[in-house]
Amino acid sequence: EDIGSPIVKRFQSDEEERWYMWYHGRPKGKPSNDLIGLAISSNGVHWERGGGPAKSGSDVGFVMNCGKDWWGFDTRGIRPSGLLIMSSYRVRGSNAVYWLYYTGYSSESVEVRDHSSEFSFDSPIGLNDENFGKGKILKSLPGLAISQDGRNWARIEGEHHSGALIDVGKGKDWDSLFISSPQVVYHGNGQEMELSG
């Protein structure tokens, strides 16, 4: 039905050059059920994608599903936002640890009512969906998952009770409606990670 939010990383070794693309996809008939998939390329232009789950180290296909816990922040949809690769001096897919920052959508709705002509934003899941309600969106929060191969992901529980990294602001704070598309920059030499977005 829909694909988007691509994150592309290039890997080069003495043996080969590979390009990986993580992206969100949505099956037909399920307007709020995004998955994260993986496609690969040898040149960054021509891509191979898979129709099912990626099962081995060379497979492509979907690699991460929505959360299964009813209280979780990512039960209705997930979309990749940023990817950090922690590795040795030479970046190789075989010894890297991937940190995937993503947007998770819960079943909780947020009403968007503003009739001014200046109000616009990129549509999160649910906006104007006939089954969901006009003028409503699914609440979104940022999450983190890690992997050693870019295909098998483990969620890292954040401090928010839903497992998200942070919660929306209170009352009329600028970020009280939703938070999405986290981008993280890692500063080496003992400095800490910084969250922006």
N, C-alpha and C positions, 0 to 999 in steps of 0.2 A: 504493500500500500504506500509506504513512505520510507525514504532513507535520508540521512543527513548527519550533521555534526561531525564531519570527518576529522580525525587526528592522524597525521602521517608522520612516521619516523623512518629514517634511512639507516641501514646497517651495512657496514663494509668491512670485509675481512680479506685475508690473503686469498681465500678460496672463491668468494662470491660477493655480489652486491644484492641486498634484499630491501624491499620497501614494505612496510606494514601499514595498513589503514584500519583503525578502529572507528566504527560509526554506529549510529542507531538505526534500527529498522522496525517497521510495524507491519504485522500481518493484516490482510484484508479482513474486515468484519470485527476488528478489535481496536476501536479508536484510541484507547488508552492502555496499550500494552506494548510499550517499546522494549526491544531487546538490544544488546550490544553485540555487533558482529565484527569479524576480522576478515579482511581481504589482503592478498599479497601480490607483489609485482616485482619484476626483475629490473624495471626501468622507471617506475613512477608514473607511467602513462597507461599501460595495459595491465588490467587488474583481473585476478581470479577470485571469485567469491563462491561460497558454498550454500547449498539449499537446506542444510540441517545443522546440527551441532558439530563443532570442531572436536574430534575425538583423539587425535594424536598430535605429535609435535609438528607435523607437516600439513595438517588439515586446516581448511578455512571454513567459515560458517559462523553461526552465532556462538558466542563465548561467555555471555553473562545474561542471566534472566533477572526479572524483577524479584525483590525480596519476598519470602514466604511468610514471615512473621506478621500477624494481623496488626500489630502495633507499630510496625516499621514505617519509615519515611519514604520507602522506595517500592511499595507494593503495586503501584499502578503503572509505573513507567520509569525508565532509566535512560539517560543520554550522556555520552562521554563529553568531557569538557577540557581536561588537560591531562597530559601524561608525562611523568618524570621517569627517567631510566637511571637507576643507581647501579653503577658497574665499575669495573676496573679501568685502568688507563686507556685501553683500547676497547671501544664499545663493541661487544659481541652479544648476540642474542642468547648464546648458551650460558653465559655467566651473569646476566643482568637480573635485577629485581625491578619490576615495573610497578609504579605507583599511579593508579588511575583515579583521577578526581572526576566525579560525575554528578549530575543533577538527578535526584530521586523525586518521584511524584507519589504522593500518598492519596488515599481515598478522601481525605478532608478537602472540602471545597472552600474557595475564597471568592467572594462576590466582588466583581469589578464594575463599579457604577461611576462613570464620569462622562458627562455629556459635552465637555469642552472639546473643541476641535484640535487642541494642542496635545491631548492625551493619546499617546500611542506607544506600543512596545512590541517586541517580537512575541508572537503568540506562544505561550506555554501550552501544554496539553490541556484540552478541555474547552478552550475559549470558543464560544458559539457552537459547540457540539450539540446536536439535537437531543441526544440522549442524556446530556449532562446539564443543560440549562443555559440559555443565552445570558451572556455577561458574567459567567462563572468560569473559574479555572481551578485546576488541581493545585493544592499547595505544594511547593517545591523547596527542597533543602539540599545542601551539598553533602556528598558522601565520598568515601575513599575505599578502594579495593586494591589488593596487591597480588602479584603473580610472579612466578619465576620463568614462565614461558610465554606470557602474553595471551594464553588461551584458558587457563584454569585460574579463576579469581577467587580470592577470599576477602570478604568484607571486613573492614576494620571498624569496630564500634566507636563512634564518637561519644562525647560527653552528654549530648542531648538524649532524653529518655527514649527517643525513637531510633537511636543509632546514628543520627546525622551528626556532622561535625559541629555545626552551630545552628541556632534557632533564629527565626525572624525577629525583628525589632518589636518593641512594645508600642501600643497606642498609635500615634501618628508619626512614628519614626520613619525615616526615608526608606527603610528596608522592611517595613512591617507587613507588606503584602506577600512577597515570596522572595526567595534567594535562588539564583540559578547560575549556571555556567562558571563555576569556580576555576580560576587559573592560578597556578602556584609556581613561584620561582624559587629555586634552591640556590642559596649562596654558600659556596664551599668554605674551606679553611676554618671550620669550627663555627661559622655563623649559622643562624637558624633559618628554617624555611619560612617563607612569607606567603600569606594568602591574599590574593587580590581578585577582583572580578566584578 
